[in-house]
Amino acid sequence: MSAWGDVIDNSRDARASRLDINVERTTTGVRTVVLTDDGDGMSETDMAKGIRGIGYTEKGLETGQHYGFGSTTSLPRLSDHCLVLSVRGGERTTCLLSTKLQTQLDTAETVTPHCTWTGTGTLLETTTEFLCPAARRKSLDTLIAFSPFSEADLLAQFTALGMRGTRVILWGSVEHEHQVLADDLQLRGEFEWAHERSLRSFLELLYYCDDRTTPSMQIVLRDSRVGNFAEPVVTDKDPAAAEN
């Protein structure tokens, strides 16, 4: 559960006001766990620095910007495949993290495919601190070959994100190690306490809130809000419809 906490904390560090955690299927039928926030997002350079930061997190003390997002420590503990997509400044950046990619490529070079599109959906043609256009195209080819996403699928994910924010898509071992419930994700196995097996219970402890304590970030798990407080009373609905 600490891995979940590390990953979710990155959304709060990015000043997100809301984080949604859902279970979805790709167009090819692969079941995924998807985390989507409305935080500041990351540029191509920000994301590359975060992925490169193995074993530590880099924070800009002057700006408060946060890089690292638990990518090389916590995400691999949750699943053996992870796609990170982020929107910032009109640009759309993605990278693929996979514990199996290295062996599949059969290369001695550590490979973390990165790719960036402009706001209109065309591949970025400028050279940044980490990537040139040719490297982006090669990364995109690798990403498509070793993930259940086409380029059109990736761009559709960015459309769902909107103008800013980050989306993390997990697949593989996360499905085998978690039981999917109607409003929760629970670790398989025997655990003494609810917060050791239930993601919902863990989040309610980590981000406690009630009717007097405002949550620092609202979390919605499988379309059900996380928190120890009552849902707002809705008074403008048809009573007959409410009964149904």
Secondary structure, 3 states (H helix, E strand, C coil): CHHHHHHHHHHHHCCCCEEEEEEEECCCCCEEEEEEECCCCCCHHHHHHHHHCCCCCCECCCCCCECCCCCCCCHHHHCCEEEEEEEECCEEEEEEEECCHHHHHCCCCCCCCEEEECCCCCECCCCCCCCCHHHHHHHHHHHHHCCCCCHHHHHHHHHHHCCCEEEEEEECHHHHHEEECCCCEEECCCCCCHHHHEHHHHHHHHCCCCCCCCCCCEEEECCEECCCCCCCCCCCCCHHHHHC
